[in-house]
């Protein structure tokens, strides 16, 4: 296959694509890793409040070196800051925000997404691995809009968007949209509908890189 | 007269018995009661069931308790961190049992335990491995899984300030599991950075009301767990 890094969107452009779809006034939870980049690309004029499930609404930027507070961290245990107007709360309240449907959007990474919007992102199922789940299952069960930001394929070139997840599920029919380096794909009525193709990527190339059936939307034609 | 203040950590944890279930506050190092845990290492109670979000880092705090073979089982959402070495080794050797629980379910099971609610239904983990062998039930055409409350014999909790009635306030994201764990244990033992006079905390600002707290010990300069881990320190101190 001739698809290499030069095709498609960069990681920052992927984050920018996600940010564009976050509306003004949204309460947003960003997963650990690539999702954290999204905060840097919210279009001007929009105000977004970030929730971190370890107990802070109104999370600000990462702490400047020298000002780190070990008691002010995000879900990835990184030292962060709180914005004016932030609130601290305990874990059960924090997860009530998630499980009670109060968070508008959650952005997560993925090992696999199925064509029906199933998400696998907590375990690769390797026998010797130490299982750890954190808040992933709570987030997909409780947040209405789940955006997945992920490379379209693994480092080995295997598709991450598949007919059926082979890794243990985090949740079933939970993904709203996928933002990959090759395309933006919406899950609509358990079908993968391509909304936008990255520069240089054709629908046919995208389909070759995908382990599930894709559908064209009017926008991508 | 009510005075929940005890003079030192050894006294605070003296009656923890073999086989006890112990909740330990903290999200990573934030809110982890390192000094109380170290007192429990010294005290030596064994075959403990620990309820905590993580499974410790390096060789101090909760990791030291596990390394000292005092923990038979851990109920936990995320036992893996980049600097977690003790738990993975014991787990792979079959020397410690793990009950893996989604983080929100863990918090809610503890809150339920402290509130007299024996079990509850939640959407979290439906259609996943973690719902296997659990009762499912439909409400409004959606499926939910039954999760049981957790209660404990003891809770070890870190807070910012406390008074002799056991009223507590916390510091930033170090609050995390503290308030719910205080509610769910028969005996809640708290280490506070500062003990202040009754009345100094505005009643509007009390986070954990004293009824949920049984012992308070002042640790004015609590250890910075990440610093100890970076320095490769081990407890007991060599």
Interface residues (C-beta under 8 A of the other chain):
Chain A: X52 X53 X54 X55 X56 X69 X70 X71 X72 X73 X74 X77 X82 X88 X89 X90 X91 X92 X94 X95 X98 X99 X123 X128 X130 X131 X132 X133 X134 X135 X136 X137 X138 X141 X142 X168 X169 X170 X171 X172
Chain B: X27 X28 X29 X30 X31 X53 X77 X78 X79 X80 X81 X84 X87 X88 X91 X92 X98 X100 X101 X102 X103 X104 X105 X106 X107 X108 X110 X111 X122 X123 X124 X125 X126 X127 X128 X129 X130 X170 X171 X172 X173 X174 X175 X176 X177 X178 X179 X180 X207 X224 X225 X226
